[in-house]
Amino acid sequence: MATLLNCAMWVFYGLPFVTPHSTLVITINGFGLCIELAYITAYLRFANNKKRMRVIKWLAGELCFFVLVVGLTLGFRHTPHDRSLVVGILCVVFNILMYAMPLDIMRMVIKTKSVEYMPFLLSLAGFLNGCIWVTYAQLYRFDLYITISNSAGAFLGAIQLILYGCYYSSTPKRNDRNKTPAEVQLPTTTDGRIRPSV
């Protein structure tokens, strides 16, 4: 849900009448928006009624908030600079919130000394995503909002990778947990006596 709103805000931020020359911001976050919509649709398809209604309420709240931001920004801010200032600040907040979502999992990793519920590839992807966007913001044209939010994302991703390195060896392996002591069964005859081997 956080990523969905984050992508929607960045798509709005990248529009020509808000922040000109931000085609990559629109296309990448538009693609992310489609992925998140597909993910939420799949979740709604298989979730129970209570969870489904909870997500639908969140979606409705996010939609109302997004429409309110778009309406107020376009209605009361008349230059791209003013619009990008307002939307950029909101994008920074939501992007940092999206990157901060794994903080609860990081707390669990420290508490349990296990990285079982913090996938390495997801942590690595978050770190690399932050680094690449910071690099984009520095090389293409300096964008303060992209730099701030993704620097925080790269920092949080780096912390996840450090935690992964610290607690990987103390994480019980799946094969170790599922192993049960092997049972040896001796062949017996119909009357219960052990059958002698030939």
SULZIFEN-V521988 format. One record per residue. N is the residue number from 0. RES is the residue in three letters. PHI is phi as a letter, one per 20 degrees, with the letter a starting at -180 (* if undefined). Layout:
n | res | phi
N | RES | PHI
N | RES | PHI
This chain:
n | res | phi
0 | MET | *
1 | ALA | f
2 | THR | f
3 | LEU | f
4 | LEU | f
5 | ASN | f
6 | CYS | f
7 | ALA | f
8 | MET | f
9 | TRP | f
10 | VAL | f
11 | PHE | f
12 | TYR | g
13 | GLY | e
14 | LEU | f
15 | PRO | g
16 | PHE | e
17 | VAL | d
18 | THR | c
19 | PRO | f
20 | HIS | m
21 | SER | c
22 | THR | g
23 | LEU | f
24 | VAL | f
25 | ILE | f
26 | THR | f
27 | ILE | f
28 | ASN | f
29 | GLY | f
30 | PHE | f
31 | GLY | f
32 | LEU | f
33 | CYS | f
34 | ILE | f
35 | GLU | f
36 | LEU | f
37 | ALA | f
38 | TYR | f
39 | ILE | f
40 | THR | f
41 | ALA | f
42 | TYR | f
43 | LEU | f
44 | ARG | f
45 | PHE | d
46 | ALA | f
47 | ASN | f
48 | ASN | g
49 | LYS | f
50 | LYS | f
51 | ARG | f
52 | MET | f
53 | ARG | f
54 | VAL | f
55 | ILE | f
56 | LYS | f
57 | TRP | f
58 | LEU | f
59 | ALA | f
60 | GLY | f
61 | GLU | f
62 | LEU | f
63 | CYS | f
64 | PHE | f
65 | PHE | f
66 | VAL | f
67 | LEU | f
68 | VAL | f
69 | VAL | f
70 | GLY | f
71 | LEU | f
72 | THR | f
73 | LEU | f
74 | GLY | f
75 | PHE | d
76 | ARG | d
77 | HIS | d
78 | THR | c
79 | PRO | g
80 | HIS | f
81 | ASP | f
82 | ARG | f
83 | SER | f
84 | LEU | f
85 | VAL | f
86 | VAL | f
87 | GLY | f
88 | ILE | f
89 | LEU | f
90 | CYS | f
91 | VAL | f
92 | VAL | f
93 | PHE | f
94 | ASN | f
95 | ILE | f
96 | LEU | f
97 | MET | f
98 | TYR | f
99 | ALA | e
100 | MET | g
101 | PRO | f
102 | LEU | g
103 | ASP | f
104 | ILE | f
105 | MET | f
106 | ARG | f
107 | MET | f
108 | VAL | f
109 | ILE | f
110 | LYS | f
111 | THR | e
112 | LYS | l
113 | SER | b
114 | VAL | d
115 | GLU | g
116 | TYR | d
117 | MET | c
118 | PRO | f
119 | PHE | f
120 | LEU | f
121 | LEU | f
122 | SER | f
123 | LEU | f
124 | ALA | f
125 | GLY | f
126 | PHE | f
127 | LEU | f
128 | ASN | g
129 | GLY | f
130 | CYS | f
131 | ILE | f
132 | TRP | f
133 | VAL | f
134 | THR | f
135 | TYR | g
136 | ALA | f
137 | GLN | e
138 | LEU | e
139 | TYR | f
140 | ARG | a
141 | PHE | f
142 | ASP | c
143 | LEU | f
144 | TYR | f
145 | ILE | f
146 | THR | f
147 | ILE | f
148 | SER | f
149 | ASN | e
150 | SER | f
151 | ALA | f
152 | GLY | f
153 | ALA | f
154 | PHE | f
155 | LEU | f
156 | GLY | f
157 | ALA | f
158 | ILE | f
159 | GLN | f
160 | LEU | f
161 | ILE | f
162 | LEU | f
163 | TYR | f
164 | GLY | f
165 | CYS | f
166 | TYR | d
167 | TYR | f
168 | SER | f
169 | SER | e
170 | THR | e
171 | PRO | f
172 | LYS | f
173 | ARG | g
174 | ASN | f
175 | ASP | f
176 | ARG | f
177 | ASN | e
178 | LYS | f
179 | THR | d
180 | PRO | g
181 | ALA | f
182 | GLU | e
183 | VAL | d
184 | GLN | d
185 | LEU | e
186 | PRO | f
187 | THR | c
188 | THR | e
189 | THR | f
190 | ASP | e
191 | GLY | n
192 | ARG | e
193 | ILE | f
194 | ARG | f
195 | PRO | f
196 | SER | f
197 | VAL | e
